[in-house]
Amino acid sequence: MAIMRRAFLVIGTLAVLMGLLWVGQGLGLIRWPASSFMLGDPRWAINGSITALIGIGLVWFGARDRGRGK
């Protein structure tokens, strides 16, 4: 199960980072790439927030102690 925990941590971290990027682009705070269709579109700020929250949940699930008497 250690592989699954690592997978949750990696996927969750990537989801948080991607979600924060989408929030920044949707709010117009991050103007990269310059030709992105997501720039200044509030829908992407909402989508990014949801993605980041899911990522936080995955990181929490992967990092929590399962109480196996370590």
Order of alpha helices (4+ residues) and beta strands (2+ residues): alpha-alpha
